[in-house]
Amino acid sequence: MNAPAVQPTEQDVQTFATLLDLLRNAPEDETPGQFEKRLTSAKILSGDKYTKRGILDSLASVGVIPNPFLTLTPHTWTDFGDIASSEDRLSNTKGRSDMEMPWAGWRGSLKPNEEIITELFGDYL
């Protein structure tokens, strides 16, 4: 049995649109950690840093937030081992065990994938 689809509130839609705009307007050299600080300062999402990172990692996992090493989409399977091993190519984690791919590979120069945003969230935005 399938659960009914969740219907976002107008506030949910506005919050998500604001999050996407923060990503779209990120400085070219912004890192994931810097973005997380900017997101916290913007006070658009409630919850602790792990809740916020979970949202960002989920968006990265379906390809909304790109990374330079893997092409992730909602229609293709990427083995977790391939995602995890791509962390070896990162220069920004500097031993941080809490920053993981695919979110860890993002940079401000990598703008959100608008096609995937439209496909997944177009009915709401």
C-alpha positions as CSV (number, residue, x, y, z in Angstrom):
1,M,0.0,0.0,0.0
2,N,1.3,3.4,-1.0
3,A,1.2,6.3,1.4
4,P,-0.5,9.4,0.0
5,A,1.8,12.0,-1.5
6,V,2.9,14.8,0.8
7,Q,1.5,18.1,-0.2
8,P,3.9,21.0,0.6
9,T,2.5,24.1,2.2
10,E,3.0,27.5,0.6
11,Q,5.7,28.1,3.3
12,D,7.4,24.8,2.3
13,V,7.5,25.8,-1.3
14,Q,8.9,29.3,-0.5
15,T,11.5,27.8,1.8
16,F,12.6,25.4,-0.9
17,A,12.7,28.1,-3.5
18,T,14.8,30.2,-1.2
19,L,17.2,27.3,-0.7
20,L,17.6,26.8,-4.4
21,D,18.2,30.6,-4.9
22,L,21.0,30.4,-2.3
23,L,22.6,27.7,-4.3
24,R,22.1,29.4,-7.6
25,N,23.7,32.6,-6.3
26,A,26.6,31.0,-4.5
27,P,30.0,32.6,-5.0
28,E,32.0,30.6,-7.5
29,D,34.6,29.5,-4.9
30,E,32.1,28.7,-2.1
31,T,32.7,25.3,-0.4
32,P,30.0,23.1,1.1
33,G,31.1,24.1,4.6
34,Q,30.9,27.8,3.7
35,F,27.4,27.3,2.2
36,E,26.2,25.5,5.3
37,K,27.3,28.5,7.4
38,R,25.5,30.9,4.9
39,L,22.4,28.7,5.0
40,T,22.4,28.8,8.8
41,S,22.8,32.6,8.8
42,A,19.9,32.9,6.3
43,K,17.6,31.1,8.9
44,I,15.4,29.6,6.2
45,L,15.5,26.0,7.4
46,S,14.8,24.8,10.9
47,G,16.6,21.9,12.5
48,D,20.2,21.2,13.5
49,K,23.2,21.0,11.1
50,Y,22.6,17.3,10.5
51,T,19.0,18.0,9.3
52,K,20.3,20.7,6.9
53,R,23.1,18.6,5.7
54,G,20.7,15.7,5.1
55,I,18.6,17.9,2.9
56,L,21.6,19.0,0.9
57,D,23.0,15.5,0.6
58,S,19.6,14.2,-0.6
59,L,19.5,16.9,-3.2
60,A,23.0,16.0,-4.2
61,S,22.2,12.3,-4.4
62,V,19.5,12.9,-7.0
63,G,21.6,15.3,-9.0
64,V,19.9,18.6,-8.1
65,I,23.2,19.7,-6.5
66,P,26.0,18.5,-8.9
67,N,29.6,17.5,-8.1
68,P,32.6,17.3,-10.5
69,F,33.2,13.6,-10.1
70,L,29.9,11.8,-10.5
71,T,26.9,12.4,-12.6
72,L,23.9,11.5,-10.4
73,T,20.3,11.5,-11.6
74,P,17.0,10.2,-10.2
75,H,16.9,7.7,-13.1
76,T,20.3,6.0,-12.7
77,W,21.9,3.9,-10.1
78,T,25.3,4.7,-8.7
79,D,26.9,2.2,-6.4
80,F,27.6,3.6,-2.9
81,G,31.1,2.3,-3.2
82,D,31.7,4.5,-6.2
83,I,30.3,7.5,-4.4
84,A,32.4,6.9,-1.3
85,S,35.6,6.2,-3.2
86,S,35.2,9.5,-5.1
87,E,35.9,11.2,-1.8
88,D,39.5,10.4,-2.3
89,R,39.6,12.9,-5.1
90,L,38.4,15.7,-2.9
91,S,40.8,18.4,-1.7
92,N,38.3,20.2,0.6
93,T,37.5,17.7,3.4
94,K,40.9,17.9,5.0
95,G,40.3,14.9,7.2
96,R,36.7,15.8,8.1
97,S,34.7,12.6,8.5
98,D,31.4,14.4,8.6
99,M,31.6,15.8,5.1
100,E,30.7,13.1,2.6
101,M,30.1,12.7,-1.1
102,P,28.1,13.6,-3.0
103,W,27.5,16.9,-1.2
104,A,31.2,17.3,-0.3
105,G,32.1,17.6,-4.0
106,W,29.9,20.7,-4.6
107,R,31.4,24.1,-5.3
108,G,29.6,27.4,-5.9
109,S,30.6,27.3,-9.5
110,L,28.5,24.2,-9.9
111,K,25.0,25.6,-10.2
112,P,21.9,23.5,-9.5
113,N,20.7,21.2,-12.3
114,E,17.6,23.1,-13.5
115,E,16.3,20.2,-15.6
116,I,16.2,17.9,-12.6
117,I,14.7,20.6,-10.4
118,T,11.9,21.0,-13.0
119,E,11.4,17.3,-13.3
120,L,11.2,16.5,-9.6
121,F,9.8,19.7,-8.2
122,G,8.2,21.6,-11.1
123,D,4.7,20.9,-10.1
124,Y,5.4,22.7,-6.8
125,L,7.6,25.6,-7.8
